[in-house]
Amino acid sequence: MEKVIWTKKDLLGIEYLSREEIELILYTAQSFKEVTTRQIKKVPALRGKTVVNLFYEPSTRTRISFELAAKRLSADVINVAIEASSVRKGETLIDTGRNIEALNIDIIVVRHNCSGAPNILSRSVAASVVNAGDGWHEHPTQALLDVFTLKSKLGHIDGLKVSIIGDIAHSRVARSNIWALGKLGAAVTVCAPKMLIPEGIEKIGAKVTNDLDEALEGADAINVLRMQFERDSVVAFPSKLEYFKQYGITRDRLEKCKKNIVVMHPGPINRGIEMSSEVADGQNSVILEQVTNGIAVRMAVLYLVSHAKKRREQEKV
């Protein structure tokens, strides 16, 4: 690939990245994926660095993936349990970040329920900030591992037709995927009931339909989103069973699609609501591959932001 140098201190969202920067992350992730196949799954790329996982929301895949990514780069890792931290005493995000930084840490990986929280934090600390999901805004590393998986499976992104199906309104994953896929040359369709399609989503590059058959027709891949009942998605549809009947991905529906259609899901899956178990565990599914690829992608992100920060510090000397 053409020589591109990563210059950003932080990774805050796909919206702020160029196509070349996205491709650099994917290229770097490919080299790190080989590390995960070794008997000793470690490289010294971030030896001496400290990464803090600051998660204000529950997480399994993302937090563990970031922890593994940092450890495989030989960084020290600290996981902050918000429920047992000074946040419970009223400490602000900025004060928490500044106090963590005072302990000489290098990277803060933050997940927050408020959109824009990582951006605010990044302006308040010199440490690198990586967005692990903020409100309904973005989830950049999820989108990066999605496109990495898709490219690994189909060989390219440019020219693909990808449909994102489900709770678009409450999904930070949908927004990041639309940005990433669009910048890499894919045609994106979003499909959901009208009440789960946010106003203006087509302005960032997505075709909108409420018809599942239309979304599936000709699609090379589908990314099925979780119904976020904790964010009041349940009130947007009469019942979970009714949603599954109209928008759930079943084997019968899949048989009408392209034979090699790729089925994705960011997890956790609500089986029998977003898709059947036959589909989730079927031969078209790459859901577990997404989880595995998340480690290499997050290794790439941590490596790139750390070395960009080091490069800037050297330039100041």
SULCORJO-V638343 format. One record per backbone hydrogen bond with DSSP energy under -0.5 kcal/mol. CO is the residue of the C=O (numbers start at 0). NH is the residue of the N-H. If there is no record, write none. Layout:
BEGIN
CO,NH
CO,NH
END
This chain:
BEGIN
3,5
10,130
12,15
13,16
17,21
18,22
19,23
20,24
21,25
22,26
23,27
24,28
25,29
26,30
27,31
28,32
29,33
31,34
31,35
32,35
33,36
34,37
38,40
39,41
43,46
45,48
48,75
49,105
49,106
50,77
51,53
51,108
52,54
52,79
53,55
53,110
54,81
59,63
60,64
61,65
62,66
63,67
64,68
65,69
66,70
67,71
68,72
69,72
69,74
70,73
71,42
72,45
73,47
75,50
77,52
77,79
78,80
79,54
79,81
80,83
81,84
84,87
85,88
85,90
86,89
91,95
92,96
93,97
94,98
95,99
96,100
97,101
99,102
99,104
100,103
105,127
106,51
106,108
107,109
107,129
108,53
109,131
110,55
111,134
112,114
113,116
115,119
116,120
117,121
118,122
120,123
120,124
127,107
128,10
129,109
129,131
130,140
132,111
133,136
133,137
137,133
138,141
138,142
139,143
140,144
141,145
142,146
143,147
144,148
145,149
146,150
147,151
148,152
149,153
150,154
156,159
159,161
159,186
160,219
160,220
161,188
162,164
162,222
163,190
164,224
165,167
167,170
169,171
170,174
171,138
171,175
172,176
173,177
174,178
175,179
176,180
177,181
178,182
179,183
180,185
181,184
184,158
185,187
186,161
187,206
188,163
189,208
190,165
192,195
193,196
195,168
195,197
197,200
199,202
200,203
200,205
201,204
204,187
206,189
208,191
209,211
210,214
211,215
212,216
215,218
219,261
220,162
221,223
221,263
222,164
222,224
223,265
225,227
226,228
227,230
227,232
228,231
231,234
232,235
233,236
238,242
239,243
240,244
241,245
242,246
242,247
243,247
247,249
248,275
249,253
250,254
252,255
253,256
257,260
261,221
261,263
262,285
263,223
268,270
269,272
269,273
269,274
273,248
274,271
274,272
275,279
276,280
278,281
281,284
283,262
285,289
286,290
287,291
288,292
289,293
290,294
291,294
291,295
292,296
293,297
294,298
295,299
296,300
297,301
298,302
299,303
300,304
301,305
302,306
303,307
304,308
305,309
306,310
307,311
308,312
309,313
310,314
311,315
312,316
313,316
END
